[in-house]
Structure formats: structure tokens, C-alpha cells
């Protein structure tokens, strides 16, 4: 039975009294996420280790032009989230873009979207628990504890929080985001004060002269700026969480537009603003990948315990990312399981209406990461981070392709676009897809890591094809059962 037949049956059944949701995977969830939770999930997705830690190494290699890279990537990230926001208002779903891929690209599209997203978050989860262990080792009281033990403890804590209830998850993300925002705001006040008073920072007088006297806006040329784009894209990963969270909020039509629209000014203020400030305070050559750039500045002016405070914030950002990853993959896998393209046990929910099956599967992959921390603790972080970037870019491309098809169907009168829309369609979608694929291609210019990561693409493609042949009969049977229910 074809997917189109199922869709037709749904439309036909829509005039009856059935309460079957548009996506069977959406049934059974609570609506406990409040507006403040979703808003802070949006902030938490936009602010993470990519800024707190990653900006140091990127400033060193790209110079002040890093601010432009963050701005450009931020604009395209906003387009992706705005497109997803429109799809959410059209039909809120905890399956998010996987549910939309099923509707607009068919089951094969949903299968690819879901498993690539799982690849993204399961490998990001490994990176997160590795980062948490590394950050915890910063304090002397933890240095004697093996890295893999700390990684396992972090995973157990976040797993427990996710399994209790979605409300606890929302609260945890709310306070994680508060810590991150408060830290950034405090730093920006300090930075502006240093600029206004011309207070020396490590023997350097802050101001435009810091940029002009150290090679200008592009001290190392344009190519380093181009090469950091992929890392900058990773810094914005998790913005799509807004779409997943919308399925568990009571009023998505009010909450989602507000959260999505606020992302743009947050990107401008926190990412671009803080990078400009960092460039005006110290030369790019002073920053390094081994230390948060914020710690670098604060230590240069003699702020006591600056390292301890920022290490705690970066630790919080990593915990937040791991928390979000378990949350989102649990919902995505349940949507897939209900369609037959993921293991049956990932559809299971506990009494608190939490899809624990999918969460436990993601945790199982993260446990492999604990083993990676045991075998190669020095390389664990770098190995998984680059694999995750493939999942992020593919997820965002799929969202934009779904939106393109959605707009075409709206123009044909088959669906109705909500008032909250992505501007400039179809140019916006095509430009975003082109940019994301270009970022992927640019990884080839990095022979050490990027090129090896791209070489994994054929292997991932073979695994996806083999997996599809393994589940396609179950997917077909599930579609037949769905059609039977809808036409009874």
C-alpha cells in the first residue's frame, strides 16, 4: 500500500469524528512544556560550547573576521529554524522534521532524516560526555578519577533527568540557559567597561587599534575564515529543538513564533557581539583552542577564579547539550518506530509519558563513547565531533527540502500555509541548501580531519541502504495497518 494512499485516507477520514493524530507517534505525550521552557530551549540551542570554548581556536586561526562567519552562518541557521517554525504551525509534531519528511518525501525520506539525526545526536552525546569528563578534570579533586568513569556518571545523571518527565527536562534546560545567558551578559558588561575606560588587558589597550595593528580584519586571508564555517555551523546545532519541543507545549501557535523570531537577535547579540568584543580586547593570536576566550580575557585582567567560573559554565553547556540530545532523539525515534522504520521498543513510553525506549537506545551508543574514552581518551572528542557534523548538515538540508515541497503544495491548493512564514521562498531555501552543501564540500580542504570525515559518507550511505532493505517490509505493513484503521 502506498504512502499516498495513506495520506488520502487521512484526508477522507478528517471529516469524521476520529481523533487519530496526523502522526501516530504524536499520541500519548503530555503538554507540560511552558512558554518559558521553549524560549530557553531556543536560547540553549543557540548558545553552547561552540561559543564558550570553540571561539578561542577559531579567533586564533580566522581573526576578527570570525564575527562575519558567525553572522553569515547565523542568518542561514535562522532560515532553517524559520522554515521549521512554519511547518510546526502547519502541524505541530514531536516527530518534528522526521514527521514532515514522511509527509513530503515519503517513508524513505523520513527514514534517512531520522537516522541521520540519530547519528548526529548519538555522536554529539559521546562528544558531550567526553567534554564533561575533560572539564571536570580541570579541578584537582577529580583528576585521579578516570575520564571514562566521569563520562559514565554524567550520562547516568542526564538519563535519570530525561526519564522522570518532560517537565523536569524543561526545568533543567531553563536553568542551564539562564546560567549561560547570565555569564555572557556579565562578560559583555565587563568587556564594554574595559573598552570605555581603555583599561589595559594583558598589556594591550583595547580598541580598534588591536585589530588594525595585528593584521586587520583578515590577518591570515580569506581561506581560514572559509575553513572555520563548518565548525561555526556545528556551534548553531540544536536550534531545531524548538520544532521537537513544540509537540509537548499546549499553545505552539503562540510559543513557537516568539521563540523562533528571538533567535535572530540572540545570534547577533551573543555570538557576533561577543566575538567583536573579544577581537577588540586582545589580538587573535593570543587566543587558543585549549582555553575559553572568555577565560583568556578575564585572566589577563587578573579576575580571581575566572577559570573556575567559566569552566563551570562550559560544563553546564555540555550537560545541556547531552540533555537535549537524549530528549530529541527519544521523540524522533518514537515517531519512526510508529511508522516501522525504527526498532519497536523505541516506541515505548513510561507512566510519565516519556519515550524511554528511544532515549535508552541513544544512551547505548553513548556507552560506546564511554568505551572510546577508555581506549583513546585524547582523540575521543575530535573523532565523534566531525561525524556529528554530517548529521547536522543533512538534517538542515532535509528541513529546507521539506519546506520547498510544502510551499509548492500550498501553491497548488493542497495545503494552507500559516501566517508565520519563511520569507523569500523558494530563493531562501535554495540559497540555504547551496550554502550547507558548500560547507560540507569545504571539509575536503582539511586533510587531517575534514577529508577523513567526508570519506565516511559512502559508508554511511551503504549502511542506510542496507538498513532500509531490512525495515521496508515492516514499514509497508505499518502503512497498511494505518490505512485500515483510517478507512474503517
N, C-alpha and C positions, 0 to 999 in steps of 0.2 A: 504493500500500500504506500502510495507516495506521500511525501510531506505536504504537497499542495492539497491533496485530498483531505488531510487532517485539518489544514487551515480553513478550507472551505466548510468543513463540518462545524468548526468552531464558530464561524460567522453565521451559519444557518442556525446553530443552537443558541446564538446570542439573544434571539427574540423570546426564548423560553424562560423558565424560572431557574435554570441551572446555576449553581454557584461555583462551577469549576473555574479556577483561575486560568488566565492566558498561558501561564507556565505552571505545570503541575508541581514544579519544585518550589513554588512560592507559598504553597499551602502549609499551615501549621506554625508560621512564625509569629512571635509577639510583635507589638508595635511600641516597644519601650524606649526607643531612641528619641530623645527630645531635640529641639532645635539647637540648643547649645552644644549637644553632643555632636551633631552633624557638622556644625560650624567649626568645632575644634578638630574633628576628624579631617576636615578640609585643610585646616592650618597645619595639623600634624603631618598630613601628606605632603605639604609644600615645604616644610622645614624639617630637615633631618641631618644625618651625618654627612650628606653631600655638601652641606654648607659648613657645619661646625668643624668638620675635620678635613674634608676633601678640598675646600677652597684654598688651603695653605699651599699644597703642591701645585695646584693649577695657577695660583698667583705667581709662583716661582717660575713656572715654565711659560706662561702666556702674558704675564704682566698686567697692567691696568685694563687692557682690552678684554680681560675676563668678564668685566661688567657687561660688555656688549654681548658676549657669548651667553651669559645668563639671561639677558634681556631677550635675545632672539629665540633661544630655546623656551623661555618663559611664555612668549607670545604663542608659539606653536602648541605648547602644553595647555595653554588656556583654550585654544581652538578645540583640542581633543576633549577637554572637560566640558566645554560649552556644547559640543555635539552630543556628548553622552548625557548632559543635563536635559537636552531637548528630547532625547529618546526616553529618559526617565519620566518626564512629564507626559509623554505619549502613553507609556505603560510602565509604571514602577515595577521593578522585579529584583529580588535578591540574587537572581542569576545574572543580573546586570547585562553586560555586553555579550555573554555567552547565550543568554536568552534571546537577545536581539539578533545575534549571528544565526541562531536556529530559525528565527522568523524570516530573515532577509537573505541568508546564504545557504540555508538548509542544514541538515544534521552534520554533514561533513565540515561545514564552516564552524558550527558550534563545537564540534569535536576538536578541531585544530585550535580554536580560540581558547577553549577550556584547558587543554593540556599544555599549551604554551604558557598560559597564565600560571598554571600549577608549577611548571618548570621555573618560571620567574620567581615565584614566592618561596618555593621549597629551597632553591639555591640561595635566595636572599636571606631566608631563615638561617641557613648554615653560616652565611656571612655575618649575620647579626649575632648569633651565639658566639662566633669566633671573636667578633669585635667586643662583645660584652666581657668575655674572658680576658682579652688583652687589656681593656680599660680597667678591669678590676685589679689586674696585676700591677697597676700604677701605684697602688697603696701597699706599703711594705708588709702589712699584716696578712695580705693574701698571696704574696709572692711564692710561698712554699707550697701552695695548693696547685696541683697540676692544671694546665689550661683546659683539658678535656672535662675535668670534674666541675669547674666553674661553668663551662658551657652547658653541661647536663643540668646543673642546678637552675640556671637561667631558663632553660627550656621547660623544666618541670613547673616553675613558678608561673610562667606565662600561660602554659597549658591549663593549669588549675583555674586561672582567672577567666580564660575563654570558655571553659566547660560549665562554670557556675551559672551565668546568664548574660544576655546581651547588654543588660543594664549595667552590670559590673564592667564589662568591656568598655562601654561608652564612658563610664566614670573614669576608668583608668586612662583612656585616651584624652579625656578632657583635662585631667591634671598633668599628664605628660606634656600636652600642648601648652598649658599655662606656664609650666617651667621653662619651656623653650622660648616662648614669646617674651616672658619677663626678662630672661637672660639677654636676648637680643636687644630689647628696648633699653635695658640698663647699659649695655655696651655702647649702643649708639649715642646715648646721652654723654657717656664718658668721652667717646671719640669726638663728638661735636664740641665739648668743652675744651679738649686738647687743641682742636683746630682754632677755636675762637680766641683762646688765650695764648696761642703759639708756644705752648708748653713743649719742651724738648721730649722726644720719645727715643730713647736709646742713642742720644747724641745727635738726633736728626730733628730739625724744625719742621713740623707738619705744614702741609700746604701744597699748592700746585707745583712748587719747585721740586718736591720729592719725585714727581713724575717727569718733569722736563729735564731735570739733572741726571736722570738714570735711564736714559734711552727713549723717553717719550711714551706715548700711548701703546706703541707696538715695539717694545725693546728687542724682541727676538724675531720680528717679522710676523707675517700673517699665518704661516703654517702651524705654529704651536697653538694658536687660537682655534684653528680648524680642528686640530687633533684632540683638543680637550672637549669638543662638542659632545662626544659620546658619553664622557663622564658627567657632563652637565645634564644631559638627558636623564641619566640614572639618578641624579640629585632630585629630579622632579617626579620620579616614580612614586606611586601610591596616591597620586591625585585622583585616580579613577575610583578610589574607595568611596567617594561620595555617591557614585552610582549604586554600589552594593549596599551601602548603609540606607539608601532611600527605601529599600524594600522593608525595612523594620522601623520606619517612622510613620506616625499617624497622618501627617499632613505634608507629603512630599511636594505638592504643588506650591506650598508656601516656603518650605525649608530649602529645597534644592536650588531655586534661582538665586536666593540670597547668598547661599554658600558658594555657588559657582562664580557669581559676579565679584565676590570679595577676593577671590583667588588672585585676580589680576593686580590689584593694588598691593596685596601682600607680597607678591613676587617682586614688584617694583620697589617696595619699601625694604623688605627684609633681605632679599638676595642682592639686587642691583645696588641698593643704598648702602648695605654693609660692605660690599666689595669695593665700591667707590671710596668709602670711608677708610677701609684698610689700605687702599692704594695711596691715599693722601697722607697717611700717618707714617708708613715705612716703605722703603723700596721693595719691589717684588722679590729681589734676590735674598732678602732677609727671611722671608717665609719659607717653610719646608713642608714636605708631605708627612713628616714624622710628628708634627705638632700642630694643634689647632691654631689658626692665625690669630684668634682672639686671645689665646694664652700668650702668644708671641708678643702682642702689643702690651697686654697687662703686665707681663713680666718685665718688659723694658722700662715701665714707669714705676716698678717696684711695688705693685699691688700684692699684699700678702695673701698667700693661699690661692692665687689666681689659677694655678694649675689644678688644684683640688676641686675648685668650683666648676671649672669648665670640663674637667674630666667627668664629674658627676652629671653635667648636662648632656655630654656626648653619650654617656652610659644610658641616660634616660631616653635619648633619641633612638638608640639601638634597641632598647626594650620596647619602645613604642612601635618601631618597625616590625619587630617579631610578633608583637601583639596583633597588629593589623594584618600581617600575613596569614596567621592562623585563622583569624576571623573571616577574611575574604575567601580563602581557598575552601574553607568549610562550606560556605554558601554556594560557591561556584561548582564544587564537586557534587553537591546535593542536586543542583539543577541538572547536571549532566547525568547523574545516576538515575534520576526520574525519567530521563529520555533513553537510558540504556547504554550510554557511552562511557560510563564510569562504573567501578565495582559497586554492587548492590549495597554493601554495608555502608558506603559513604552517604547513602540517603537517610540513614537512621538519625533520629532526634531523641534527646533525653527529655525528662519531665520539665526542664526549664526552657524547652523549645529551642535548643541549641543543636545544630547538626554535628554531633560529636564524631561520627564516622569519618567525614572528610577532614576534620581537624586532626584526628589521630593518624590518618594517612600522611598528612603533611609533617606531623611530628616524627613519624617513622623515617622519613627522608632526612629530617634534621638530625635524628640519632646517628645516621650515617655520617653526618657532619661532625658529630662528636668523635666518631672514629677517625675522621680526617684530621681533627685537632690532635688526636693521639699519635697518628702516624707522621704527619707533616705539619706541625703547628706553625712553622714560619711561612709556609706557602698557602695554607688553607683559605685565608681571606681572599687573596688575589685570584685563586683558581675559580671559586664559585661566583665572584662578583662579575666576571666577564661573561659567564654562561647566563647569568640573570639578565644581562643587557639585551640578549637575543629575545628573551621572553617579553621584556618591556616594549621594545620596538614593534614586535609582531602584534602585541595586544593593542597598541595605539593605532597601528595601521588598520587592524580589523574594525576598530570602533569607527574610524573615518569611512571605511568602505561600506559598513552597515548604514551610516548616516547618508551617504550618497544614494544608496538604493532606497532608503526611506523617503528622501526628498523626491526621487523620481516617481515613487508610488503615490506620493501626495499630489504631485502634478498630474498624475493620471486619474486622480479622484478616488483611489483605493483606500487611502488613509487620510487622516486630518492632522496637519502639523499644529502643535500647541503654540500659544502666543510667545513663549520663550524659545527663541530660535538662534541657531548659529548664523551669523551674518556672512554674506558674500558667497553662499553656496551656488554652484559647485566649485568655484575657484579656490575657496578656503580649504576644502577637503583635499583637492588635488595638490595644492601647494604643500600642505602638511604631510601628505603621503610621500611626495617627492623629497622633502627635507629629511624625513625619518629614514628613508631608504638611502639617501646620500650619507647620512651619519653612519649607517651600517657599512656602506662601501668604504668610508674613510678609515674604518678599523684596519683595513689592509695595509695602510701606511705605517702601522705599528707592528713591526715584525716579531717583537718579543711576546706580546700578549694578544693584541687585536687580531693578527693574522691567524694565530692558532685557534682563536675563538671562532672565527669565520669558517675554519676547516671542520668545525663540529656541525655546521649546518647540514651537509649531506647525511651525516649520521643521525641527526635529529629527524630529518625528513624520512629516512628509511624506517626509523622507529615508529613515527606517526602512521606511515602507510601500513606497516605490519600490524600495528595496534588496531587500525580501522578495520582491516580484514578479520581481526579477532572479535570485534564487537558489532559488526554491521548487521548480523542476523538478529542479535538481541535488540538493536535499535529499531529494526524493521518490525519485530514482534511487538515492541512497546508502542510504536506508532499505530499498529493495527488495533491494539487494545484501547488506545486513546480514542481512535475513531469510533470503535464500537460503543464506548461509553457515551460519546457525544451524540450519536445518532439513535440511541435507544429511546 
